[in-house]
Every structure is written in C-alpha cells, then in structure tokens.
C-alpha cells in the first residue's frame, strides 16, 4: 500500500505548462499527492483537493509537507 505519491520536477518555466501523467495514477489510487511542480498541474491538485503542493527543489518545504501528511491521518483527498 502507498501512503502518498510524490511528483517532483525541476523548477523551470518549461514545466509550468505540462501535466505529469504520474498525478493521474495517484488520483486513481486515491492517495494524496505531494506535488512539486508549479503551474497548471498544481492548479489541478489544489482545486480538486487531491493533495498538497510544495516548492520544487526545496527539500525543507517537501519535508514539512511530508511530516504534515504523516501527522494528520484524518486527511481525506477523495
């Protein structure tokens, strides 16, 4: 079983307009997605409440979001 999915891409303007296919797997599995990609895909994650976005290439932000998910077992994303 997977507790959450992580989507992480390099912080470049190129990736702001892409939607990584990996997010659809997380959505289908019903697990929260830790998403480190700015732009259109982050809007999908946040607006549809499928997970939590973190700042790409920011390990401290990623760590804090992981710990928040682990701590809050009540979070339900579907």
Secondary structure, DSSP 8 states (H G I E B T S, - for coil): --SEEEEE--S-GGGGG---THHHHHHHHT-EEEEE--SHHHHHHHHTT-EEE--TT-HHHHHHHHHHHHH-TT----
